[in-house]
């Protein structure tokens, strides 16, 4: 496996991982909309053991998410870029915001999406991804 790297917009916080994603999930929850500033968020579940912060120290923000679980978000204190999250629903994995990868154009376009989470919140003009499992609500694992 080739190591992938990424980081925040200003470059102060950097990370790397060297494992295949456990899952690739498009999330429609309200939290993901707010932190991405978009209609949904593209997330890769990366095993904790394969993930390393290589530069800087991210700021941390915790809150109760739409799922009802406490979710911890890691972001740059300088530019505000959200890079990854952790929650009980993701198990021993980081929920990596795929757009923060250095080669995100290549990786996201070839990755394929395994699942869509919080589809009950999907904006009506966003179409379901063919072949991806559809998870409607908080009782199911979400990113």
C-alpha positions in Angstrom: 0.0 0.0 0.0 1.3 3.4 -1.0 1.1 6.0 1.8 -1.2 8.9 1.3 -0.8 12.3 2.8 -2.9 15.3 3.4 -3.5 18.2 5.6 -5.2 21.5 6.2 -5.5 24.4 3.7 -2.6 26.4 5.2 -0.3 23.4 5.7 0.2 23.7 9.4 -1.4 20.3 10.2 -0.3 17.3 8.1 -1.1 13.6 8.3 -0.4 10.4 6.5 -1.9 6.9 6.4 -0.7 3.6 4.9 -3.7 1.3 4.7 -6.7 0.9 2.4 -9.8 2.6 3.7 -12.1 0.3 5.7 -15.0 2.0 3.9 -15.7 5.0 1.7 -18.9 6.8 2.9 -20.8 9.8 1.6 -22.6 11.4 4.6 -25.7 13.6 4.4 -26.0 14.4 8.1 -26.4 18.0 9.2 -23.0 18.1 10.9 -21.2 17.0 7.8 -23.0 19.6 5.8 -22.0 22.3 8.2 -18.3 21.3 8.5 -17.9 20.8 4.8 -20.0 23.9 3.7 -21.6 21.6 1.1 -24.5 19.2 0.5 -22.6 16.2 1.9 -19.2 15.0 3.0 -16.9 12.3 1.4 -15.3 10.3 4.1 -12.8 7.5 4.2 -12.6 5.3 7.3 -8.9 4.8 8.0 -7.7 2.4 10.7 -6.3 4.2 13.7 -3.1 2.2 13.6 -2.4 3.3 10.0 -2.9 7.0 10.6 -0.3 9.5 11.8 -0.1 13.2 12.3 3.2 14.3 10.8 3.1 18.0 11.4 1.4 20.5 13.7 -1.2 19.9 16.4 -4.9 20.0 15.5 -7.5 21.7 17.6 -10.3 19.5 18.9 -14.0 20.0 19.2 -16.5 17.5 20.7 -20.3 17.5 20.4 -23.2 15.2 20.3 -23.8 14.4 16.6 -27.1 13.6 14.8 -26.5 9.9 15.6 -26.7 10.7 19.4 -23.0 9.8 19.9 -20.3 12.1 20.9 -18.1 12.9 17.9 -14.7 14.5 18.1 -13.5 16.7 15.3 -9.9 17.6 14.5 -9.2 20.8 12.6 -6.5 23.4 12.0 -6.6 26.3 14.5 -5.2 28.6 11.9 -7.2 28.0 8.7 -10.1 26.0 10.2 -9.9 23.0 7.9 -11.7 20.0 9.3 -9.5 17.0 8.6 -10.9 14.0 10.5 -13.4 12.9 13.1 -13.7 10.1 15.6 -16.8 8.6 17.1 -18.1 5.3 18.6 -19.9 4.6 15.4 -16.7 4.5 13.4 -15.0 2.0 15.7 -11.2 2.0 15.7 -11.1 4.2 12.6 -10.5 7.9 11.8 -13.3 9.4 9.6 -11.0 11.2 7.2 -12.4 14.1 5.2 -11.3 12.9 1.7 -11.1 16.4 0.3 -8.1 17.1 2.6 -5.9 14.5 0.8 -3.1 16.0 -1.3 -4.1 13.8 -4.2 -7.9 14.1 -3.5 -8.8 14.6 -7.2 -7.3 11.2 -8.2 -8.3 9.3 -5.0 -11.9 10.5 -4.8 -12.6 10.0 -8.5 -11.3 6.4 -8.5 -12.4 5.3 -5.0 -16.0 4.5 -5.5 -18.4 4.9 -2.6 -19.4 1.9 -0.4 -22.2 3.5 1.5 -24.3 6.6 2.0 -25.1 7.6 5.5 -28.0 9.7 6.9 -29.9 9.4 3.6 -33.0 10.7 5.3 -31.3 14.0 5.3 -30.1 13.8 1.6 -31.0 16.9 -0.4 -33.6 15.9 -2.9 -31.6 16.9 -6.0 -28.6 14.7 -4.9 -29.1 11.3 -6.4 -28.3 8.0 -4.6 -25.0 6.4 -5.7 -25.6 3.2 -7.6 -24.3 0.2 -5.8 -23.7 2.0 -2.5 -25.6 0.8 0.6 -28.1 3.3 1.8 -28.3 4.0 5.6 -31.2 6.2 6.6 -30.8 7.1 10.2 -29.0 7.3 13.4 -29.5 3.7 14.5 -27.1 2.7 11.7 -23.4 3.5 11.6 -22.6 6.8 10.0 -19.6 8.9 9.4 
